[in-house]
Amino acid sequence: MKKSSTPRRQFLKDAAKASSLLMVPSFADKIRFMQSSEKPKEMFRPAGRIKFAVINIDHPHIYGMSDAIKRGGGELVALYEPKKELAEPFLKAYPEAKMARSEAEILEDKSIQLVLSSGIPDERAPLGMRVMQHGKDYLSDKPGIITLEQLAAVKRIQAETKQIYAIMYSERFENKGTEKASQLVKEGAIGNVIQTVNLAPHRINNGVGKTGLAVRPDWFWDKKRYGGILTDIGSHQFDQYLHFTGSTEAKVLMSQTGNVHHPDKPLFEDFGDVMLAGNGGAGYIRVDWFTPDGLDTWGDGRLTILGTDGYIEVRKNTDVASGMKGGNHLYLVNKKDMVHMDCNNEVLPFGPRMVDDVLNRTDTAMTQKHCFLATELALLAQKNAKKLILNK
């Protein structure tokens, strides 16, 4: 019996159609590519403007935090970290820091104006309160506060002492593409902001970069120590939502969290999402621990900002679509243009502004109200989250 040739004919027809499409200019060809800044720029301030110290470094974010303050003219003078395996590489990277014998040695040193910490999350707020009570400002890794009870105590002591309690939201402050997006929104490039969408996947076994976490410590798997997925990695996204929409008031409309793929870690959460409404715009957030091994970075973080006259998308760490290496890619579409910007030449102003605030008692890096509101939204979303269960 003769076999039908229909499947073969259909295959050839589809192949011919695909070939003809290759002759048509692609959508990508219509996008104008440009550097967001023609020349690399840096914002360095003279060293020695303030003295700062570090207490506890359980997360490698401390390296980026320290570098930011040094760019602002901060002089790193001391470290207290009782874990030798954490202290030694830090002191190698920053040989100017003297190893303190105790936390008290740093807190009682009147020449130190600012303390940084990336300790275990549930220990960050108690340390910050002690720092403020000793007349110093404080910069915590995120999450800087993991319970509503901690938040109330921190707000009370901050009001009493008038010291700065800041949280390093590095997905905004340390990402050049996101910094460029801030400039464009401020300039009115997309009109009035209506909504932000933040997608923030992370990789658990992350050996990317010199400070990667190839093996996670025990506290990483315990929600009581890190606060839950929305409190932890979600804190970045609440910060960006408030910043880009300009919201000074907001509420959580919906939130859910779940542990859908790590049954051996019952105190862990690997997925969460949130819907927000504020007086400046709407927001959607999705966070997860499902970055696949094939990706060339720890997470394909994306920020989309919808405006009345256009939109911006930031590909923070990589750009799978364009195939271009590295991060800090920004796409702008408005009434006049379609642009792909390489933002790697942008300045990161957070560190210099933070040092200015320590010296001048101002809030140019981040207002205290913003810091606390971003934290409160994350904590409320976490506390009231519905449990996501996948029956598969």
CORTA-V276997 format. One record per residue. N is the residue number from 1. RES is the residue in one letter. OMEGA is omega in radians with two decimals (999 if undefined). Layout:
# CORTA-V276997
N_RES_OMEGA, N_RES_OMEGA
This chain:
# CORTA-V276997
1_M_-3.11, 2_K_3.14, 3_K_3.12, 4_S_3.10, 5_S_-3.09, 6_T_3.12, 7_P_3.14, 8_R_3.12, 9_R_-3.14, 10_Q_3.12, 11_F_-3.12, 12_L_3.12, 13_K_3.14, 14_D_3.14, 15_A_3.12, 16_A_3.12, 17_K_3.12, 18_A_3.13, 19_S_3.14, 20_S_3.12, 21_L_3.13, 22_L_-3.13, 23_M_-3.13, 24_V_3.10, 25_P_-3.09, 26_S_3.08, 27_F_-3.12, 28_A_-3.13, 29_D_-3.13, 30_K_-3.11, 31_I_3.11, 32_R_3.14, 33_F_3.12, 34_M_2.95, 35_Q_3.14, 36_S_3.07, 37_S_-3.04, 38_E_-3.11, 39_K_3.06, 40_P_-3.14, 41_K_3.03, 42_E_3.10, 43_M_3.11, 44_F_3.04, 45_R_-3.14, 46_P_-3.14, 47_A_3.06, 48_G_3.13, 49_R_3.00, 50_I_3.00, 51_K_3.11, 52_F_-3.12, 53_A_3.14, 54_V_3.07, 55_I_3.09, 56_N_-3.04, 57_I_-3.11, 58_D_3.07, 59_H_-3.10, 60_P_3.01, 61_H_-3.10, 62_I_3.14, 63_Y_3.10, 64_G_3.11, 65_M_-3.13, 66_S_3.12, 67_D_3.14, 68_A_-3.13, 69_I_3.07, 70_K_3.07, 71_R_3.12, 72_G_-3.13, 73_G_3.09, 74_G_3.10, 75_E_3.14, 76_L_-3.02, 77_V_-3.03, 78_A_3.05, 79_L_2.89, 80_Y_3.09, 81_E_-3.07, 82_P_-3.12, 83_K_-3.06, 84_K_-3.08, 85_E_3.06, 86_L_-3.08, 87_A_-3.01, 88_E_3.11, 89_P_3.10, 90_F_3.13, 91_L_3.06, 92_K_3.13, 93_A_-3.11, 94_Y_-3.07, 95_P_3.13, 96_E_-3.12, 97_A_3.08, 98_K_3.12, 99_M_3.12, 100_A_-3.12, 101_R_-3.11, 102_S_3.02, 103_E_-3.10, 104_A_3.14, 105_E_3.10, 106_I_-3.09, 107_L_-3.10, 108_E_3.10, 109_D_-3.04, 110_K_-3.14, 111_S_-3.13, 112_I_-3.06, 113_Q_-3.04, 114_L_3.09, 115_V_3.08, 116_L_3.08, 117_S_2.93, 118_S_3.10, 119_G_3.09, 120_I_-2.96, 121_P_-3.10, 122_D_3.13, 123_E_-3.04, 124_R_-3.13, 125_A_3.09, 126_P_3.09, 127_L_3.14, 128_G_3.11, 129_M_3.10, 130_R_3.12, 131_V_-3.13, 132_M_3.13, 133_Q_3.05, 134_H_3.03, 135_G_-3.13, 136_K_3.04, 137_D_-2.98, 138_Y_3.03, 139_L_-3.11, 140_S_2.88, 141_D_3.06, 142_K_-0.18, 143_P_-3.11, 144_G_-3.10, 145_I_-3.04, 146_I_3.05, 147_T_3.08, 148_L_3.10, 149_E_3.06, 150_Q_-3.13, 151_L_3.14, 152_A_-3.14, 153_A_3.13, 154_V_-3.14, 155_K_3.14, 156_R_-3.10, 157_I_3.08, 158_Q_3.12, 159_A_3.14, 160_E_-3.02, 161_T_-3.06, 162_K_3.07, 163_Q_3.14, 164_I_2.98, 165_Y_-3.07, 166_A_3.11, 167_I_-3.09, 168_M_3.07, 169_Y_-2.95, 170_S_3.14, 171_E_2.97, 172_R_-3.01, 173_F_-3.06, 174_E_3.09, 175_N_-3.02, 176_K_3.07, 177_G_3.13, 178_T_3.06, 179_E_3.10, 180_K_3.09, 181_A_3.10, 182_S_-3.14, 183_Q_-3.09, 184_L_3.10, 185_V_3.13, 186_K_3.13, 187_E_3.13, 188_G_-3.06, 189_A_3.13, 190_I_-3.13, 191_G_3.12, 192_N_-3.12, 193_V_3.12, 194_I_-3.03, 195_Q_2.92, 196_T_3.03, 197_V_3.14, 198_N_3.02, 199_L_-2.99, 200_A_3.05, 201_P_3.11, 202_H_3.08, 203_R_-3.11, 204_I_3.14, 205_N_-2.96, 206_N_3.08, 207_G_-3.09, 208_V_3.08, 209_G_-3.08, 210_K_-3.12, 211_T_-3.13, 212_G_3.14, 213_L_-3.14, 214_A_3.10, 215_V_-3.11, 216_R_3.11, 217_P_-3.09, 218_D_-3.08, 219_W_3.14, 220_F_-3.05, 221_W_-3.03, 222_D_-3.08, 223_K_3.11, 224_K_-3.13, 225_R_-3.07, 226_Y_3.00, 227_G_-3.07, 228_G_-2.99, 229_I_3.13, 230_L_3.06, 231_T_-3.03, 232_D_-3.06, 233_I_3.10, 234_G_-3.11, 235_S_3.07, 236_H_-3.00, 237_Q_3.05, 238_F_3.06, 239_D_-3.10, 240_Q_3.10, 241_Y_-3.14, 242_L_-3.08, 243_H_-3.02, 244_F_3.09, 245_T_-3.08, 246_G_-3.10, 247_S_3.03, 248_T_3.03, 249_E_-3.13, 250_A_3.07, 251_K_3.12, 252_V_3.13, 253_L_-3.10, 254_M_3.00, 255_S_3.08, 256_Q_3.10, 257_T_3.11, 258_G_2.98, 259_N_-2.98, 260_V_-3.03, 261_H_-3.12, 262_H_-3.09, 263_P_3.13, 264_D_3.14, 265_K_-2.99, 266_P_-3.13, 267_L_-3.07, 268_F_3.00, 269_E_-3.10, 270_D_3.13, 271_F_3.03, 272_G_3.00, 273_D_-2.96, 274_V_2.92, 275_M_-3.05, 276_L_3.00, 277_A_-3.14, 278_G_-3.12, 279_N_3.07, 280_G_-3.13, 281_G_3.13, 282_A_3.13, 283_G_3.01, 284_Y_-3.11, 285_I_2.97, 286_R_3.10, 287_V_-3.14, 288_D_3.10, 289_W_-3.04, 290_F_3.02, 291_T_-3.13, 292_P_-3.08, 293_D_-3.10, 294_G_-3.13, 295_L_-3.05, 296_D_3.11, 297_T_-3.04, 298_W_3.13, 299_G_3.13, 300_D_-3.10, 301_G_-3.11, 302_R_3.06, 303_L_3.03, 304_T_3.14, 305_I_-3.13, 306_L_3.09, 307_G_3.13, 308_T_-3.09, 309_D_-3.13, 310_G_3.11, 311_Y_3.10, 312_I_2.94, 313_E_3.07, 314_V_2.97, 315_R_-2.89, 316_K_-2.95, 317_N_3.14, 318_T_3.11, 319_D_-3.10, 320_V_-3.06, 321_A_-3.08, 322_S_-3.09, 323_G_3.13, 324_M_-3.09, 325_K_3.04, 326_G_-3.07, 327_G_3.12, 328_N_3.05, 329_H_3.12, 330_L_3.05, 331_Y_3.13, 332_L_3.04, 333_V_3.09, 334_N_-3.05, 335_K_-3.05, 336_K_-2.86, 337_D_2.90, 338_M_-3.01, 339_V_2.95, 340_H_-3.11, 341_M_2.92, 342_D_-3.00, 343_C_-3.05, 344_N_3.11, 345_N_-3.08, 346_E_3.08, 347_V_3.00, 348_L_-2.98, 349_P_-2.99, 350_F_-3.09, 351_G_3.09, 352_P_3.12, 353_R_3.14, 354_M_3.11, 355_V_3.06, 356_D_-3.11, 357_D_3.09, 358_V_-3.10, 359_L_-2.97, 360_N_-3.10, 361_R_3.13, 362_T_3.14, 363_D_-3.10, 364_T_3.13, 365_A_-3.14, 366_M_3.13, 367_T_3.12, 368_Q_3.12, 369_K_3.12, 370_H_-3.14, 371_C_-3.10, 372_F_-3.13, 373_L_3.09, 374_A_3.11, 375_T_-3.12, 376_E_3.12, 377_L_3.12, 378_A_-3.12, 379_L_3.11, 380_L_3.10, 381_A_3.13, 382_Q_-3.08, 383_K_-3.03, 384_N_-3.08, 385_A_3.00, 386_K_-3.12, 387_K_3.10, 388_L_3.12, 389_I_3.09, 390_L_-3.12, 391_N_-3.13, 392_K_999
